[in-house]
């Protein structure tokens, strides 16, 4: 299993599959997006808050979980990966070399730029406010 350099245009192999074999059928056959999508799938623990985790499921479901004073809570939504060639209507400038994640949570669209992704590290930049979320792969 290899990582993907967001500034590179090279495809990677993931678990013996060509990166163009996306995890979901509705993803365009873009090797970079497919590789990003495959690497996102799994449970990621937030590096700055051990009580927060985010799970990207292969079926396009995302689950944000938090363990607070009143016990665990979770929010479920959907996720997709896109890039500057997408027709996704956004209010921010898309960089030609970056991949982005759109999450729909409670009827709201949340957009993130994937600034770093590997088999064990993930960094997402929240496009609305610019804050970084750093994660380590849990499973």
N, C-alpha and C positions, 0 to 999 in steps of 0.2 A: 504494500500500500504506500503510495507516494503523496506528497503535498502538491499544492498548486500555487504558483507565484502569480498573484493578481496582476502584475505588470507584464506578464509573459503571454505569449500566444501559443504555448505548447500544450498538447493534450497529455494526460497522465493515465497510468493504469491504476485501477482501484480494485482490490480483491480479485485480480485476474480478469476483470472486465475492461473493455475499451471504454474510455471516458464518455464516448458518445452514446452509450447505452444508459439513458437517464432512468431515474428511479420512478418517474411517473410518465404516463403516456402523453400528457398535454404539454410537455416541455419540448421546445424546438430542438432540432438536432444540432446544437452548438456545443462543440466539445468543452469549451471553457465553462459554459453554464452547467452542462451536465456534470462535469467534475466538481464544481462548487456545490451543486445540489447533492451529489452523492456523499461528499465530505461533511455536509451539514447534518445529515441524518444521524440521530443519536441524542443522548442526554448530555447537556453541557452545564457544568456548575459554574456559577459566577465567581470570578476571582476576588472581587471586592466585597461580596456579601454571601457568606457560606449558606445562608438560608434560602437563596434564590437559585433556581435552575430553570433551564429552558430545554424542552425536548422537541426536536424537529423529526416528525415521523415521515416515513417514505410515502405514505398515502396523501401527503399535503396538509396534515394536521400539525398544529403547534400547540404545546401545552406549557404555559408558564406556571411554575409552582413556587410557593413561598411558605416557609414555616415561621409563623409569627407567634406572639404571646397567646393568641387564642387558638392555636393549632394550625395545621396545614390548610392552605387554600390553593386553588388552581383556577386558571382561566384558559379556556380552549378557543382556538381560532384556526385560521388557515394560513399557509405560506406558499410563496412562489419566488423563483429566482428570475431576474431579468437583467438586461444591460442596455447600453445606449441604442442598440438596434431595435429595441422593443417599442411597441406602441403604447406602453403604459403612460397614462397622463400624469406627469409629476410637475411640481412647482419649483423644482431645483434643477441645477445644471447636472447633466449626466456626463461622467468622464468616459471616454471611449475604451479605456483599459480596465475599468472596474466592473465588478458584479454587484448587484443590489438584491436585497430581500424585501419583499412586500409581505407584511403580516396584517391580516384582518382580525382584529380583536374587538369584540363587543360593538361591531358596526363601524369601528374606526380603522382607517388604513394607516399603518405605521411603516415607515421606510427606513432601511438601514443600508449603508455601504459596507461591503465586506472588505475590510482593510487588511485582514490577515486570516488565513485559514490553513490548517495543517491537520494531520490525523489526531493531534491532541490539543491544539490551541485555536481559538477563534476570537477575533476582534470585530465588533460591529460598531459602526458610527451611526448614531441616530441623526437622520438628515434634518429633522425639524429644529433641533437645538445643538447638534454637534457633539453631544456627549458620547464617550466611548464606553462600550460594554465589553469586558474581557472575560472569556470563559476558558475552562479546561474540560476536556472530554471526560465524562464520568463512565459512560458505556456506549 
